[in-house]
Each structure stands twice: as C-alpha cells, then as structure tokens.
Amino acid sequence: MSYTFQTVDIVVWSPALRVGMLYLGQVDLVAGLAEVSSGLTPREDGTCDLDVEVFASFVKQLWRFYAEGRHVALSRLLHGVLLISLALLKRAGGPPLSAGGGVLEAILTEAAALEPTMGT
C-alpha cells in the first residue's frame, strides 16, 4: 500500500503507506509549531491533496524555522522534513526558494540529490 500526495494535476509522490503517514504527521507538527497551514490535506480515500501555493508558503516558513538554528536537536529533527518538502515542492512545480547563502545552497543541493531516490 502507498500514500499518494497529489496536486490537482499530478501525483507528486507515492511512498509506502507508513512513510507517507510519518511525513504527513511530521509536517502537521511543524505547521502547528510554526502556526502556518501546510497545504497538505488528507482525504478519506487514503490520498493527500497538495495545494502548491499554500505548500510553498509552508516550505518557506519551514526553511526560516530551520535556519534560525536556535537548537541543534531541533535543526536535526527538521532536516529530513525540509529535504522532502523541498523535493515535493519542486515536483509540484512550486516556486523554488531564493538562494540566500551557503547553508541554503547546501540544503537545496541535498534535496536535489534526494529527489530522484524518492520514486514517484
């Protein structure tokens, strides 16, 4: 079984069920902490709608939250969510984050390397 993330037009990602549920749970927690909407809406049919515009805003806020670097453990916990979110944003055709320094460039490079390994 898989857990499909989709926009109106395309399937963005269809990971194994537990992987998709874990990612969605992490995103929900981060969105709650950052007090923003994630743009991900689980559906009764076991799929998840991705609103590209809202998700792009979430990813920007996630990057800011990550980049604040107030706590090393928090940064480590956010790292994986950020990488997958950047890869999904790219697949969904959302706007890329503006490169603004070496750390962001490194994260974008890491997300680009992860994206082809994620399957569809």
C-alpha positions in Angstrom: 0.0 0.0 0.0 1.1 3.5 -0.6 0.1 7.0 0.5 -0.2 9.3 -2.5 0.4 13.1 -2.4 -1.1 14.8 -5.4 -1.9 18.3 -6.8 -4.9 18.9 -8.9 -2.9 17.8 -12.0 -0.3 15.3 -10.9 0.8 12.6 -8.5 3.8 14.2 -6.7 4.9 11.3 -4.5 3.5 7.9 -3.7 5.7 6.4 -0.9 4.9 3.4 1.2 1.9 3.9 3.5 3.9 4.3 6.7 6.5 6.6 5.1 3.7 8.9 3.8 1.9 8.9 7.1 5.1 9.6 9.0 5.9 12.5 6.7 2.4 13.9 7.0 2.5 13.6 10.8 5.8 15.5 10.9 4.5 18.2 8.6 1.4 18.6 10.7 3.5 19.0 13.9 5.9 21.5 12.2 3.0 23.5 10.8 1.4 23.7 14.2 4.6 24.8 15.9 5.2 27.4 13.2 1.5 28.4 13.2 1.0 28.1 9.5 -1.0 25.9 7.2 0.9 23.1 5.5 -1.1 23.0 2.3 -1.4 19.2 2.7 -5.0 17.8 3.2 -5.5 14.1 3.9 -8.5 12.6 2.1 -10.8 9.8 3.1 -9.7 7.7 0.2 -6.1 7.4 1.6 -4.5 10.1 -0.5 -3.3 13.6 0.3 -4.0 16.8 -1.6 -1.2 19.2 -2.0 -2.1 22.9 -2.6 1.0 24.2 -4.3 0.6 27.8 -3.3 0.0 27.1 0.4 2.6 24.4 0.5 5.2 26.8 -1.0 4.5 29.2 1.9 4.8 26.4 4.4 8.2 25.3 2.9 9.4 29.0 3.2 8.4 29.1 6.8 9.9 25.7 7.4 13.2 26.9 6.0 13.1 30.0 8.2 12.3 27.8 11.3 15.2 25.5 10.4 17.7 28.4 9.6 17.0 30.1 12.9 19.2 27.4 14.4 18.1 28.0 18.0 18.7 24.4 19.0 20.9 21.8 17.4 18.4 18.9 18.1 15.5 20.9 16.6 17.5 21.6 13.4 18.3 17.9 13.1 14.7 16.9 13.6 13.6 19.4 10.9 16.3 18.5 8.4 14.5 15.5 6.9 11.1 17.2 6.7 12.8 20.1 5.0 14.6 18.0 2.4 11.5 16.0 1.4 9.3 19.2 1.4 11.8 20.9 -1.0 11.8 17.9 -3.3 7.9 17.7 -3.3 7.7 21.5 -3.9 9.9 21.0 -7.0 7.9 18.1 -8.2 4.7 20.0 -7.8 6.0 22.9 -9.9 6.1 25.3 -7.0 8.5 28.3 -6.8 12.0 27.5 -5.6 13.4 29.1 -2.5 15.6 32.1 -3.3 19.2 31.1 -2.8 20.4 33.2 0.1 23.6 31.8 1.4 25.8 28.8 1.7 23.6 26.9 4.1 20.5 27.2 1.8 22.6 26.2 -1.2 23.8 23.1 0.6 20.2 22.2 1.6 19.0 22.7 -1.9 21.8 20.5 -3.3 21.0 17.8 -0.7 17.2 18.0 -1.6 18.0 17.8 -5.3 20.1 14.6 -4.7 17.4 13.1 -2.6 14.5 13.8 -5.0 15.4 11.1 -7.6 15.7 8.4 -4.9 12.2 9.0 -3.6 10.4 7.3 -6.5 7.1 8.7 -7.8 
